[in-house]
């Protein structure tokens, strides 16, 4: 979306956002899911640009063999993110520090569970996540189950009022955020202070921010910040995905094995190697739950970006 700094437009956007958000908070969760499903069906029909892009990306990645398969996944993808919006509005009404265990379970690496989710003896970690499942819930899950404070990178929304509201909801239970601009320094300081950090690393990165990796068999440029910080500090990397299991706010937190890389004399090669390791882990979870990943991102370098 192109930035529009017209104050009238921004105020209208904020009013509509807050009106819809307030309406969702007033209705039962089940009713919100029904509304989300209806809205996603309409959006799938009318949002031609994103529908076509998602279908093309699914086929490009080899997740769907043809347009028919891609269309089915794309429909579920629209529905998932509509429900995600409902859950974002209602998170602090449904999930609390006391009942979060009823909504979340962990799977994957037992070693990572032991190292990073043992209150009182949890180790620091560099968490790499993606726009999958409910990444907004992940920060709350981490601080509660690990007992450690967390700093996450925040990409500001085009509308600063909406951005401010969303960030107020993110900052809770020992979970802070820092701006994307200059984030590397802020993240490094947080690690030195004993905090863990979280970076969403599945979007296209500019040439100054990322390195080339392979994602679903195709070249992509991936943010290298987690790799740089890991090599500088020796703190392990954990790749996690908080995937939705069923309506009713049930999530499975999938944990990778810890990534611990022994540096060589070639720092650039080390950064590329570590970045590829967490990119591959992200790919595994996306392949398993394709309907829950944000396929509308322009992720690959070998696809005609001007046509989508």
Secondary structure as GFF3:
##gff-version 3
##sequence-region A 1 308
A	DSSP	alpha_helix	7	26	.	.	.	ID=ss1
A	DSSP	alpha_helix	29	46	.	.	.	ID=ss2
A	DSSP	alpha_helix	48	61	.	.	.	ID=ss3
A	DSSP	alpha_helix	67	94	.	.	.	ID=ss4
A	DSSP	three_ten_helix	100	102	.	.	.	ID=ss5
A	DSSP	beta_strand	104	108	.	.	.	ID=ss6
A	DSSP	alpha_helix	110	116	.	.	.	ID=ss7
A	DSSP	beta_strand	126	129	.	.	.	ID=ss8
A	DSSP	alpha_helix	135	146	.	.	.	ID=ss9
A	DSSP	beta_strand	150	154	.	.	.	ID=ss10
A	DSSP	alpha_helix	160	170	.	.	.	ID=ss11
A	DSSP	beta_strand	175	179	.	.	.	ID=ss12
A	DSSP	alpha_helix	183	192	.	.	.	ID=ss13
A	DSSP	beta_strand	196	200	.	.	.	ID=ss14
A	DSSP	beta_strand	210	215	.	.	.	ID=ss15
A	DSSP	beta_strand	218	223	.	.	.	ID=ss16
A	DSSP	alpha_helix	225	233	.	.	.	ID=ss17
A	DSSP	beta_strand	237	246	.	.	.	ID=ss18
A	DSSP	beta_strand	250	255	.	.	.	ID=ss19
A	DSSP	alpha_helix	267	288	.	.	.	ID=ss20
A	DSSP	three_ten_helix	290	292	.	.	.	ID=ss21
A	DSSP	three_ten_helix	305	307	.	.	.	ID=ss22
###
